[in-house]
Amino acid sequence: LALKFEKGLLPAEDGSRHGLPSLALCAFLLTHILTQLREMTEEWE
């Protein structure tokens, strides 16, 4: 997933920014997909 953000979201004390939103989005999507798969396999049992 390429969101094309060049700066991070969270400001640091020195004025720079960190925390890329694409990494947060990937973690959210992975969690959502794994939750859906777990629910599907529970229905099969």
Beta strands, then each sheet from edge to edge (+ up, - down):
strand 1: 10-11
strand 2: 17-18
sheet 1: 1+ 2-
end
